[in-house]
């Protein structure tokens, strides 16, 4: 396992390898009950879930919220790589939240919590709105929709970090959404993840998000900004 991380410039120690192995076993065990991922091969889990998520760790700072965490990607690998950060995982599906809490307990992770809810609702809550230094999301929605879910959680001076596939067109179509929501494209980092093309899109929060966003009632997907 360690070699896959090293190949992508990520140094992990034996304790972190042990945590990832426990995580992999739990993912495979609970996937039979909760249908968490279509990727079930050991090597593919490490490469396509763990390493891909961990690559994003260097772009995360301060207090993190991860939107649509699903099986814990990218939040849990980022937490394993950088144990000092405070992490909140937001997931709408209750069974997946149960799984995430099992992983936290079994791996003995601290400073990481799970919220069962929807981004378009929680982003209106004063407790969470513009309360985080970084917001991450991976494989949740197209970028123009995703930015409306994510940028309202980011405080001014923070960043929205999206882990995507080949997203050249998505970035172009999302520039208007970034601007409306108080963001500005900082960078798009392209890389090869073994056999596939991936990229990380970083959007800096330069001003507060207008109160009416996110719009809710599915408008983020039906009528993207």
C-alpha positions as CSV (number, residue, x, y, z in Angstrom):
1,X,0.0,0.0,0.0
2,X,2.7,2.5,1.0
3,X,4.3,2.4,-2.4
4,X,1.1,3.8,-4.1
5,X,1.2,6.8,-1.8
6,X,4.9,7.3,-2.2
7,X,4.5,7.2,-6.0
8,X,2.3,10.3,-5.7
9,X,4.7,12.0,-3.3
10,X,2.7,11.3,-0.1
11,X,4.8,10.0,2.8
12,X,2.9,7.9,5.3
13,X,4.2,6.0,8.4
14,X,3.4,2.5,9.5
15,X,0.6,3.7,11.8
16,X,-1.1,5.5,8.9
17,X,-0.7,2.4,6.8
18,X,-2.4,0.4,9.6
19,X,-5.3,2.9,9.7
20,X,-5.8,2.7,6.0
21,X,-5.9,-1.1,6.1
22,X,-8.5,-1.0,8.9
23,X,-10.5,1.5,6.9
24,X,-10.3,-0.7,3.8
25,X,-11.5,-3.7,5.7
26,X,-14.5,-1.8,7.2
27,X,-15.4,-0.4,3.8
28,X,-15.5,-3.8,2.3
29,X,-17.5,-5.2,5.2
30,X,-20.1,-2.5,5.4
31,X,-20.4,-2.1,1.6
32,X,-22.3,-5.4,1.5
33,X,-25.0,-3.8,3.8
34,X,-24.9,-0.1,2.8
35,X,-23.8,-0.1,-0.9
36,X,-21.1,2.5,-0.2
37,X,-18.9,2.1,-3.3
38,X,-18.8,0.2,-6.6
39,X,-15.0,-0.2,-6.1
40,X,-14.3,-3.3,-4.1
41,X,-10.9,-4.6,-5.2
42,X,-8.2,-3.9,-2.5
43,X,-5.8,-2.3,-4.9
44,X,-8.4,-0.2,-6.6
45,X,-9.7,1.0,-3.2
46,X,-6.2,2.2,-2.2
47,X,-5.5,3.9,-5.6
48,X,-8.9,5.4,-6.5
49,X,-10.2,6.2,-3.1
50,X,-7.4,6.5,-0.6
51,X,-4.5,8.0,-2.6
52,X,-6.8,10.2,-4.7
53,X,-8.3,11.7,-1.6
54,X,-5.0,12.0,0.2
55,X,-3.6,14.1,-2.7
56,X,-6.0,16.8,-1.7
57,X,-4.6,17.0,1.9
58,X,-1.9,19.6,1.0
59,X,-4.6,22.0,-0.1
60,X,-6.6,21.9,3.1
61,X,-6.0,24.3,5.9
62,X,-7.7,25.0,9.3
63,X,-11.2,23.9,10.0
64,X,-12.6,21.6,7.3
65,X,-16.1,20.6,6.2
66,X,-16.5,17.9,3.6
67,X,-19.8,17.9,1.6
68,X,-21.4,14.6,0.5
69,X,-18.8,12.5,2.3
70,X,-20.4,9.2,1.3
71,X,-17.8,6.5,2.3
72,X,-15.6,9.2,3.8
73,X,-13.8,10.5,0.8
74,X,-11.9,12.7,0.8
75,X,-12.3,13.6,4.5
76,X,-11.1,10.5,6.3
77,X,-7.9,10.0,4.2
78,X,-7.2,13.7,4.6
79,X,-7.6,13.3,8.4
80,X,-5.3,10.3,8.5
81,X,-2.7,12.2,6.5
82,X,-3.1,15.4,8.6
83,X,-4.4,14.3,12.0
84,X,-4.3,17.8,13.5
85,X,-7.0,19.4,11.4
86,X,-10.6,19.6,12.7
87,X,-13.0,17.8,10.3
88,X,-16.8,17.8,9.8
89,X,-18.3,15.4,7.4
90,X,-21.8,16.2,6.0
91,X,-23.7,13.3,4.5
92,X,-27.4,13.1,3.7
93,X,-27.8,9.3,3.8
94,X,-28.3,8.0,7.3
95,X,-26.8,4.6,6.7
96,X,-23.6,6.2,5.4
97,X,-23.5,8.4,8.4
98,X,-23.7,5.2,10.6
99,X,-20.7,3.8,8.6
100,X,-18.7,7.0,9.0
101,X,-19.2,6.9,12.8
102,X,-18.1,3.2,12.9
103,X,-14.9,4.2,11.0
104,X,-14.2,7.1,13.4
105,X,-14.7,4.8,16.4
106,X,-12.7,1.8,15.1
107,X,-9.8,3.9,13.9
108,X,-9.7,5.9,17.1
109,X,-9.9,9.2,15.2
110,X,-10.5,12.4,17.2
111,X,-11.4,15.9,16.1
112,X,-13.8,14.6,13.4
113,X,-17.6,14.6,13.5
114,X,-20.5,13.5,11.2
115,X,-23.5,15.5,10.4
116,X,-26.6,13.9,8.9
117,X,-28.2,16.5,6.7
118,X,-28.3,18.3,3.3
119,X,-25.9,21.0,2.3
120,X,-28.6,23.4,1.0
121,X,-30.3,23.3,4.4
122,X,-27.2,23.3,6.8
123,X,-25.6,26.2,4.8
124,X,-28.5,28.4,6.0
125,X,-27.7,27.6,9.7
126,X,-25.7,30.3,11.3
127,X,-23.7,27.7,13.2
128,X,-22.2,26.4,9.9
129,X,-22.6,29.2,7.4
130,X,-19.2,30.7,6.5
131,X,-17.7,29.0,9.5
132,X,-15.0,26.9,7.8
133,X,-11.5,27.6,6.5
134,X,-11.8,24.9,3.8
135,X,-14.7,23.0,2.2
136,X,-14.0,19.9,0.2
137,X,-16.1,17.7,-2.1
138,X,-15.5,14.8,-4.3
139,X,-17.7,13.3,-7.0
140,X,-20.9,15.0,-5.7
141,X,-22.2,17.1,-8.6
142,X,-21.1,19.3,-11.5
143,X,-18.9,22.1,-10.4
144,X,-21.4,24.9,-11.0
145,X,-24.0,23.1,-8.8
146,X,-21.3,22.0,-6.3
147,X,-20.1,25.5,-5.7
148,X,-23.5,26.6,-4.6
149,X,-23.6,23.8,-2.1
150,X,-20.0,24.4,-0.8
151,X,-19.0,28.1,-1.0
152,X,-21.7,29.2,1.5
153,X,-19.8,27.1,4.2
154,X,-16.5,28.9,3.5
155,X,-15.4,31.9,5.5
156,X,-13.9,34.9,3.7
157,X,-10.3,34.2,3.2
158,X,-10.9,30.4,3.0
159,X,-11.1,28.0,0.1
160,X,-13.4,25.6,-1.7
161,X,-11.4,22.6,-2.9
162,X,-13.1,20.3,-5.4
163,X,-11.6,16.9,-6.3
164,X,-12.7,16.2,-9.9
165,X,-12.0,14.1,-13.0
166,X,-11.1,15.9,-16.2
167,X,-13.0,19.1,-15.5
168,X,-11.8,21.6,-18.1
169,X,-15.4,22.4,-19.3
170,X,-16.8,22.3,-15.8
171,X,-14.4,25.0,-14.7
172,X,-15.3,27.3,-17.6
173,X,-19.0,26.9,-17.1
174,X,-18.6,27.6,-13.3
175,X,-16.8,30.9,-13.4
176,X,-20.0,32.9,-13.2
177,X,-21.2,30.8,-10.2
178,X,-17.9,31.3,-8.4
179,X,-18.3,35.1,-8.8
180,X,-21.9,35.2,-7.7
181,X,-21.2,33.1,-4.6
182,X,-18.2,35.2,-3.5
183,X,-15.5,33.1,-4.9
184,X,-12.6,33.4,-7.4
185,X,-10.8,30.6,-9.2
186,X,-7.3,30.3,-7.8
187,X,-5.9,27.2,-9.5
188,X,-6.7,24.0,-11.3
189,X,-4.1,21.3,-10.7
190,X,-4.2,18.5,-13.3
191,X,-2.6,15.2,-12.5
192,X,-2.6,11.5,-13.5
193,X,-4.0,9.1,-11.0
194,X,-2.4,5.9,-12.2
195,X,-4.7,5.2,-15.2
196,X,-7.0,8.2,-15.1
197,X,-7.0,12.0,-15.5
198,X,-7.9,14.0,-12.4
199,X,-7.8,17.6,-11.2
200,X,-8.2,19.6,-8.1
201,X,-10.0,22.9,-8.4
202,X,-9.3,25.6,-5.8
203,X,-11.6,28.5,-5.4
204,X,-10.7,31.3,-2.9
205,X,-13.5,33.0,-1.0
206,X,-13.0,36.7,-1.5
207,X,-16.4,38.0,-0.3
208,X,-19.4,36.8,1.6
209,X,-22.0,34.7,-0.1
210,X,-25.4,36.5,-0.6
211,X,-28.0,35.3,1.8
212,X,-30.3,33.8,-0.8
213,X,-27.7,31.1,-1.7
214,X,-28.0,28.1,-1.7
215,X,-31.4,28.4,-3.2
216,X,-32.7,25.0,-2.1
217,X,-35.6,22.9,-3.4
218,X,-33.3,21.3,-6.0
219,X,-32.7,24.6,-7.9
220,X,-28.9,24.1,-7.6
221,X,-29.1,21.1,-9.9
222,X,-32.1,22.1,-12.0
223,X,-30.9,25.6,-12.8
224,X,-27.2,26.0,-12.0
225,X,-25.8,29.5,-11.7
